[in-house]
Amino acid sequence: MYRENEGADSEHRMMKTGRLFVLSGPSGVGKGTLRENALNDAPNLKYSISCTTRKPRDGETDGVEYRFISREKFREDISQGLFLEYAHVHEDYYGTLKADVVRELEAGHDVLLEIDVQGALQVREKMPDAVLIFVAPPSVEVLERRLRGRGTEAQESLNVRLENALKELALKDEYDYIIVNDDLHSACEELRKIIL
């Protein structure tokens, strides 16, 4: 995407702005691993850190995996229109600050969001040029095994995530690309080709 920029001498120059890539899919499908590989393979690609009201998991650091904020702060930011997208997922709020994305795009960087399906469809409405990429599991059974294997969910939370996964899988055809993460190397290569 290009936009025209007029200089003081009335000379017209073309300034390249970045592209926005949105990576989403059910919880436990491997989005984080794919994102990390994509960032290693594409030096111009920047990751926009989402905000969430959920508590950090072991090993997570505020400002690295997420910005962990209170529900009150999140609701205040919603009322001020600060989010490009936000959603209420698994009993918590998640959202992407509009200013973070716009700043990087205007600097000429490509931006990668790793967000849920609700958020991805909001981005599509607001930024139709965004490239939406859905990461799917080989099967629901494989997804359930992966979620159980993480050991981070109580049974009730696991059930909610699986129920949400079925709803999200039903929307995969709304995306520009679908990557089935049955082999990590192949899935990473597929994502790299889409971005590059």
C-alpha positions as CSV (number, residue, x, y, z in Angstrom):
1,M,0.0,0.0,0.0
2,Y,1.4,3.4,-0.9
3,R,0.4,6.9,-0.1
4,E,1.4,10.1,-1.7
5,N,3.5,12.6,0.2
6,E,4.1,16.2,-1.0
7,G,7.4,17.8,-0.3
8,A,8.0,21.6,0.1
9,D,9.2,21.8,-3.5
10,S,5.9,20.3,-4.8
11,E,7.8,17.2,-5.9
12,H,5.6,14.1,-5.4
13,R,7.2,11.2,-3.8
14,M,5.8,7.8,-3.0
15,M,6.3,6.6,0.6
16,K,5.9,3.0,1.4
17,T,3.7,2.1,4.3
18,G,3.8,-1.3,5.9
19,R,1.3,-4.1,5.6
20,L,-0.8,-5.5,8.4
21,F,-0.9,-9.3,9.0
22,V,-3.4,-10.8,11.4
23,L,-2.7,-14.3,12.8
24,S,-5.4,-16.1,14.6
25,G,-7.0,-19.4,15.4
26,P,-8.1,-21.5,18.4
27,S,-6.2,-21.4,21.7
28,G,-3.4,-24.0,21.7
29,V,-3.0,-24.3,17.9
30,G,0.6,-23.0,17.9
31,K,0.1,-19.3,16.9
32,G,2.8,-18.1,19.3
33,T,5.4,-20.5,17.9
34,L,4.6,-19.5,14.3
35,R,4.7,-15.8,15.3
36,E,8.2,-16.2,16.8
37,N,9.5,-17.9,13.7
38,A,7.9,-15.3,11.4
39,L,9.6,-12.5,13.4
40,N,13.0,-14.2,13.0
41,D,12.5,-14.6,9.2
42,A,11.2,-11.1,8.4
43,P,13.4,-8.3,9.8
44,N,10.9,-5.6,8.7
45,L,8.1,-7.3,10.6
46,K,7.1,-5.9,14.0
47,Y,4.9,-7.6,16.5
48,S,2.2,-5.5,18.2
49,I,1.7,-6.6,21.8
50,S,-1.9,-6.9,22.8
51,C,-3.4,-5.8,26.1
52,T,-5.2,-8.3,28.3
53,T,-7.0,-8.4,31.7
54,R,-6.0,-12.0,32.3
55,K,-3.3,-12.9,34.9
56,P,0.2,-13.6,33.6
57,R,1.0,-17.3,33.2
58,D,4.3,-18.6,34.6
59,G,7.2,-17.2,32.7
60,E,5.2,-14.3,31.1
61,T,6.5,-10.8,31.4
62,D,4.4,-7.6,31.2
63,G,5.2,-5.8,28.0
64,V,6.7,-8.9,26.3
65,E,3.9,-11.4,25.7
66,Y,1.1,-9.0,26.7
67,R,0.4,-5.7,28.5
68,F,-1.4,-7.0,31.6
69,I,-3.9,-4.3,32.7
70,S,-6.9,-4.1,35.0
71,R,-10.4,-4.4,33.8
72,E,-11.0,-0.8,34.8
73,K,-8.2,0.4,32.7
74,F,-9.3,-1.7,29.7
75,R,-12.9,-0.4,29.9
76,E,-11.5,3.2,30.1
77,D,-9.4,2.6,27.0
78,I,-12.5,1.2,25.2
79,S,-14.6,4.2,26.1
80,Q,-11.8,6.5,24.7
81,G,-11.8,4.5,21.4
82,L,-8.1,3.5,21.8
83,F,-8.4,0.0,20.5
84,L,-8.2,-1.1,16.9
85,E,-9.9,-4.3,18.0
86,Y,-10.9,-5.9,21.3
87,A,-12.8,-8.9,22.5
88,H,-14.1,-10.6,25.6
89,V,-12.6,-14.1,25.3
90,H,-12.4,-16.9,27.9
91,E,-13.8,-14.5,30.6
92,D,-11.1,-11.9,30.0
93,Y,-10.6,-8.9,27.7
94,Y,-8.0,-8.8,24.9
95,G,-7.3,-5.9,22.6
96,T,-4.8,-4.1,20.3
97,L,-4.0,-0.4,20.7
98,K,-4.7,1.4,17.5
99,A,-1.8,3.9,18.0
100,D,0.8,1.0,18.3
101,V,-0.2,-0.4,14.9
102,V,-0.5,2.9,13.0
103,R,2.9,4.1,14.3
104,E,4.7,1.1,12.9
105,L,2.8,1.0,9.6
106,E,3.5,4.7,9.0
107,A,7.2,4.0,9.8
108,G,7.2,1.6,6.9
109,H,7.2,-1.6,9.0
110,D,5.0,-4.6,8.4
111,V,3.0,-5.4,11.5
112,L,1.9,-8.8,12.8
113,L,-1.0,-9.2,15.2
114,E,-1.7,-12.4,17.0
115,I,-5.3,-12.1,18.1
116,D,-8.5,-14.0,18.4
117,V,-11.1,-14.5,15.6
118,Q,-13.5,-11.8,17.0
119,G,-10.7,-9.3,16.9
120,A,-9.5,-10.3,13.4
121,L,-12.9,-9.7,11.9
122,Q,-13.0,-6.3,13.6
123,V,-9.7,-5.5,12.0
124,R,-11.0,-6.6,8.6
125,E,-13.8,-4.0,8.9
126,K,-11.6,-1.2,9.9
127,M,-8.5,-2.0,7.8
128,P,-9.7,-4.0,4.7
129,D,-6.2,-4.3,3.3
130,A,-5.1,-6.4,6.3
131,V,-4.0,-9.9,5.4
132,L,-5.9,-12.4,7.6
133,I,-4.2,-15.8,8.3
134,F,-6.1,-18.5,10.2
135,V,-4.1,-21.3,11.9
136,A,-6.0,-24.5,12.2
137,P,-5.3,-27.7,14.0
138,P,-5.2,-31.0,12.1
139,S,-8.2,-32.0,14.1
140,V,-10.2,-31.0,17.3
141,E,-8.8,-34.1,19.0
142,V,-5.2,-32.9,18.4
143,L,-6.1,-29.5,19.7
144,E,-7.5,-30.9,22.9
145,R,-4.4,-33.0,23.4
146,R,-2.2,-29.9,22.9
147,L,-4.3,-27.8,25.4
148,R,-4.2,-30.6,28.0
149,G,-0.4,-31.0,27.4
150,R,0.2,-27.3,28.3
151,G,-1.0,-28.0,31.8
152,T,-2.1,-24.4,32.2
153,E,-5.8,-24.9,32.2
154,A,-8.3,-26.2,34.8
155,Q,-10.9,-28.6,33.4
156,E,-13.6,-25.9,33.3
157,S,-11.3,-23.4,31.5
158,L,-10.2,-26.2,29.1
159,N,-13.9,-26.9,28.3
160,V,-14.5,-23.2,27.5
161,R,-11.5,-23.0,25.2
162,L,-12.6,-26.1,23.3
163,E,-16.1,-24.8,22.9
164,N,-14.7,-21.5,21.6
165,A,-12.4,-23.4,19.3
166,L,-15.3,-25.0,17.5
167,K,-17.0,-21.6,17.0
168,E,-13.7,-20.1,15.7
169,L,-13.1,-23.0,13.3
170,A,-16.5,-22.3,11.8
171,L,-15.2,-18.8,10.7
172,K,-11.9,-19.9,9.1
173,D,-13.3,-19.2,5.6
174,E,-13.5,-15.5,6.4
175,Y,-9.7,-15.5,6.2
176,D,-7.4,-14.9,3.2
177,Y,-5.2,-17.9,4.1
178,I,-5.6,-21.0,6.2
179,I,-2.5,-22.8,7.6
180,V,-3.1,-26.3,9.1
181,N,-0.4,-26.7,11.8
182,D,0.1,-30.4,11.6
183,D,3.9,-30.1,10.9
184,L,5.6,-27.1,12.5
185,H,8.3,-26.7,9.9
186,S,5.8,-26.7,7.0
187,A,3.5,-24.3,8.8
188,C,6.4,-21.9,9.5
189,E,7.5,-22.1,5.9
190,E,3.9,-21.4,4.7
191,L,3.6,-18.4,7.0
192,R,7.0,-17.1,5.9
193,K,5.9,-17.2,2.2
194,I,2.7,-15.4,2.9
195,I,4.5,-12.6,4.8
196,L,7.4,-12.3,2.4
